[in-house]
Amino acid sequence: MENLGIGLQLMIVGMCTVFLILLIVIYGGKLLIKVVNRIAPEEMAAVKKTVRASTDGADPTVMAVLSETVRQLTGGKGHISSVRRI
């Protein structure tokens, strides 16, 4: 019976140790992210001229929304080559 008590004690101490180390890793990672974001913030990409697409009678407002959406999703690297209804 004594071995069972020692085993349970060892299990509880081990689980608490693992839990504390995981907390240190989680909060240390969050702290590291905050420090890095303050020291070296993400650079904003320069806005490039958009290439005129063949709109085939599309509304200019819709075209502007589509162009801005593509620009945001691709980080300014993508462009619309044509717009047509399907």
LUMROKE-383036 format. One record per residue: residue number from 1; z, y, x of N, C-alpha, C in turn. Coordinates in steps of 0.001 Angstrom, whole numbers, plus 500000, padded with zeros to 6 digits. Layout:
SITE pos   n_zz   n_yy   n_xx  ca_zz  ca_yy  ca_xx   c_zz   c_yy   c_xx
SITE NUM      Z      Y      X      Z      Y      X      Z      Y      X
...
END
This chain:
SITE pos   n_zz   n_yy   n_xx  ca_zz  ca_yy  ca_xx   c_zz   c_yy   c_xx
SITE   1 500000 498815 500819 500000 500000 500000 500000 501252 500866
SITE   2 500574 501142 502032 500642 502284 502936 499237 502674 503400
SITE   3 498374 501666 503642 497012 501942 504085 496219 502683 503010
SITE   4 496484 502374 501745 495796 503051 500651 496168 504534 500613
SITE   5 497418 504848 500836 497883 506242 500861 497255 507010 502013
SITE   6 497193 506389 503162 496577 507038 504325 495081 507237 504080
SITE   7 494461 506263 503463 493030 506372 503151 492741 507505 502177
SITE   8 493562 507623 501138 493381 508715 500177 493630 510072 500825
SITE   9 494644 510155 501678 494929 511398 502393 493753 511794 503272
SITE  10 493219 510847 503991 492089 511095 504876 490855 511522 504073
SITE  11 490644 510892 502918 489508 511260 502073 489645 512688 501557
SITE  12 490829 513061 501106 491045 514415 500579 490877 515456 501677
SITE  13 491439 515193 502851 491296 516136 503962 489825 516263 504363
SITE  14 489107 515159 504408 487691 515186 504774 486848 515935 503758
SITE  15 487092 515705 502463 486329 516395 501427 486619 517890 501423
SITE  16 487867 518276 501635 488213 519698 501714 487549 520351 502923
SITE  17 487512 519642 504045 486866 520165 505243 485376 520384 505008
SITE  18 484717 519419 504414 483285 519556 504118 483052 520709 503150
SITE  19 483877 520840 502125 483751 521917 501159 483900 523277 501839
SITE  20 484880 523425 502706 485081 524695 503404 483919 525015 504341
SITE  21 483407 524019 505030 482268 524256 505921 481039 524666 505120
SITE  22 480820 524047 503972 479696 524440 503121 479850 525873 502623
SITE  23 481064 526277 502255 481293 527666 501858 480995 528626 503001
SITE  24 481403 528275 504207 481123 529116 505370 479618 529243 505587
SITE  25 478890 528140 505447 477432 528173 505628 476775 529036 504558
SITE  26 477197 528895 503309 476588 529656 502214 476838 531149 502396
SITE  27 478089 531548 502585 478394 532970 502709 477903 533539 504034
SITE  28 477879 532723 505072 477302 533173 506337 475809 533435 506204
SITE  29 475112 532581 505455 473681 532785 505213 473425 534042 504411
SITE  30 474219 534279 503378 474064 535494 502572 474319 536739 503414
SITE  31 475337 536685 504255 475641 537815 505133 474501 538053 506118
SITE  32 473968 536993 506676 472856 537107 507613 471633 537736 506947
SITE  33 471343 537345 505715 470211 537917 504988 470420 539411 504776
SITE  34 471620 539818 504376 471895 541239 504162 471772 542036 505457
SITE  35 472290 541493 506553 472222 542199 507842 470779 542341 508298
SITE  36 470011 541286 508201 468613 541335 508635 467813 542298 507773
SITE  37 468065 542315 506466 467345 543229 505590 467697 544686 505872
SITE  38 468900 544958 506323 469258 546336 506678 468679 546741 508027
SITE  39 468666 545819 508980 468171 546137 510320 466655 546229 510327
SITE  40 465991 545260 509742 464528 545211 509762 464013 545013 508345
SITE  41 463929 546101 507552 463438 545939 506183 461967 545559 506172
SITE  42 461559 544939 505081 460186 544485 504952 459259 545692 504921
SITE  43 458192 545627 505707 457256 546741 505773 456376 546739 504535
SITE  44 456068 547920 504061 455180 548059 502915 453741 548036 503420
SITE  45 452901 547246 502782 451500 547157 503179 450773 548430 502767
SITE  46 449885 548890 503633 449106 550082 503323 448132 549763 502197
SITE  47 447979 550704 501295 447076 550507 500165 445651 550707 500658
SITE  48 444829 549683 500459 443436 549748 500880 442562 550136 499702
SITE  49 441371 550621 500016 440421 550919 498956 440006 549606 498298
SITE  50 439891 549657 496996 439471 548457 496282 437959 548396 496227
SITE  51 437445 547204 496293 436004 546989 496204 435621 547024 494740
SITE  52 434555 547737 494427 434095 547811 493048 433569 546454 492609
SITE  53 434030 546004 491484 433599 544717 490953 432610 544941 489822
SITE  54 431790 543952 489591 430891 544041 488443 431716 543771 487200
SITE  55 431842 544778 486364 432755 544672 485228 432097 544108 483989
SITE  56 430801 544169 483875 430077 543648 482709 430646 544198 481406
SITE  57 430894 545508 481366 431362 546156 480142 432848 546007 479884
SITE  58 433650 545657 480883 435089 545517 480681 435717 546905 480569
SITE  59 436770 546988 479805 437499 548239 479620 438078 548692 480960
SITE  60 437935 549991 481330 438477 550468 482616 439985 550273 482738
SITE  61 440704 550369 481618 442153 550158 481660 442473 548711 482016
SITE  62 441757 547784 481400 441956 546362 481694 441598 546088 483145
SITE  63 440515 546699 483611 440090 546501 485000 441145 547015 485968
SITE  64 441759 548167 485654 442807 548720 486512 444025 547802 486544
SITE  65 444396 547265 485394 445549 546352 485322 445266 545081 486115
SITE  66 444074 544528 485955 443714 543311 486698 443702 543562 488203
SITE  67 443132 544687 488605 443067 545009 490034 444460 545159 490630
SITE  68 445348 545843 489908 446714 546034 490403 447477 544710 490460
SITE  69 447249 543856 489471 447899 542546 489463 447458 541706 490649
SITE  70 446165 541683 490907 445651 540915 492042 446171 541499 493350
SITE  71 446240 542826 493438 446730 543465 494657 448188 543089 494913
SITE  72 449020 543099 493873 450429 542762 494034 450627 541289 494377
SITE  73 449884 540419 493722 450058 538985 493952 449570 538549 495327
SITE  74 448531 539204 495843 447968 538791 497127 448406 539689 498271
SITE  75 449269 540665 498001 449736 541543 499062 448641 542468 499565
SITE  76 447685 542828 498729 446610 543725 499114 445453 543039 499805
SITE  77 445484 541731 499939 444437 541004 500656 443341 540492 499737
SITE  78 443610 540381 498459 442623 539838 497533 441906 540933 496776
SITE  79 440778 540613 496214 440045 541558 495381 439315 540800 494277
SITE  80 438917 541533 493255 438204 540951 492121 436727 541070 492399
SITE  81 436008 539961 492343 434572 540006 492602 433782 540195 491313
SITE  82 434256 539667 490195 433574 539891 488927 434549 539614 487789
SITE  83 434248 540237 486648 435058 540052 485460 434116 539735 484317
SITE  84 434375 538617 483630 433547 538273 482480 434397 537448 481512
SITE  85 434062 537539 480256 434777 536776 479230 434256 535349 479191
SITE  86 435163 534438 478957 434755 533039 478816 435228 532509 477488
END
